[in-house]
Amino acid sequence: MSIINYDLNKDTTKETRMPKNAQKASDETTELVRTTLIVQLGLAGVAQQGIRRIAGCDMNRVNNILKLLKPKRKSRKTKEVS
């Protein structure tokens, strides 16, 4: 039977941290999910202020994403003469 000695004075914070590249990937994934949430709530007809509260982001981000969902106006059609 072996005895494991633990050093209680040892700093273990370095062992529990995520590597920078993994944390960056995690942040990018979070932002992608947040953007998808904004799009889905916009398509469901939720008010922009409500989307801002639910997604936990600023109003500019909500506006910039939702303005891409609005159909653009079509140019005037010329009347065809037959």
PLY file of the C-alpha trace (Angstrom):
ply
format ascii 1.0
element vertex 82
property float x
property float y
property float z
element edge 81
property int vertex1
property int vertex2
end_header
0.00 0.00 0.00
1.43 3.37 -0.98
0.92 6.65 0.74
0.39 9.73 -1.36
1.80 12.93 0.08
0.00 16.12 -0.84
1.72 19.44 -0.47
-0.98 21.77 0.81
1.21 24.83 0.24
1.59 24.04 -3.46
-0.05 26.52 -5.82
-2.49 24.46 -7.92
-4.13 27.36 -9.79
-1.93 26.81 -12.82
-3.14 23.24 -13.14
-6.81 24.19 -13.18
-6.62 26.99 -15.75
-7.64 26.43 -19.33
-4.97 26.95 -21.96
-5.32 30.28 -23.76
-6.21 28.73 -27.10
-8.91 26.54 -25.50
-10.34 29.54 -23.68
-10.36 31.56 -26.90
-12.21 28.75 -28.68
-14.67 28.60 -25.82
-15.28 32.36 -26.04
-15.84 32.13 -29.79
-18.30 29.29 -29.30
-20.17 31.28 -26.67
-20.44 34.27 -28.99
-21.66 32.08 -31.84
-24.36 30.56 -29.63
-25.36 34.04 -28.44
-25.64 35.26 -32.05
-27.77 32.23 -32.95
-30.00 32.94 -29.95
-30.49 36.53 -31.11
-31.41 35.36 -34.62
-33.88 32.76 -33.36
-35.55 35.19 -30.96
-35.76 37.77 -33.74
-37.43 35.27 -36.06
-39.85 34.36 -33.26
-40.94 38.00 -33.00
-39.50 38.84 -29.58
-39.00 42.57 -29.01
-35.43 43.83 -29.30
-35.33 44.97 -25.68
-36.40 41.50 -24.59
-33.74 39.90 -26.78
-31.13 42.18 -25.22
-32.14 41.09 -21.73
-32.29 37.38 -22.59
-29.01 37.28 -24.55
-27.19 39.54 -22.10
-25.60 41.82 -24.68
-25.84 45.44 -25.74
-28.58 46.86 -27.95
-26.17 47.70 -30.80
-25.35 44.04 -31.26
-29.02 43.08 -31.33
-29.80 45.81 -33.86
-26.86 44.91 -36.11
-27.88 41.26 -36.23
-31.62 41.80 -36.62
-31.30 44.36 -39.40
-29.79 41.59 -41.50
-33.01 39.59 -41.08
-35.30 42.26 -42.49
-36.16 41.75 -46.14
-34.73 44.51 -48.28
-37.08 46.64 -50.31
-37.34 45.67 -53.89
-36.78 48.35 -56.49
-39.79 49.68 -58.31
-40.95 47.49 -61.10
-41.61 49.17 -64.36
-45.00 48.55 -65.86
-44.90 46.27 -68.78
-46.73 47.55 -71.82
-48.41 44.89 -73.86
0 1
1 2
2 3
3 4
4 5
5 6
6 7
7 8
8 9
9 10
10 11
11 12
12 13
13 14
14 15
15 16
16 17
17 18
18 19
19 20
20 21
21 22
22 23
23 24
24 25
25 26
26 27
27 28
28 29
29 30
30 31
31 32
32 33
33 34
34 35
35 36
36 37
37 38
38 39
39 40
40 41
41 42
42 43
43 44
44 45
45 46
46 47
47 48
48 49
49 50
50 51
51 52
52 53
53 54
54 55
55 56
56 57
57 58
58 59
59 60
60 61
61 62
62 63
63 64
64 65
65 66
66 67
67 68
68 69
69 70
70 71
71 72
72 73
73 74
74 75
75 76
76 77
77 78
78 79
79 80
80 81
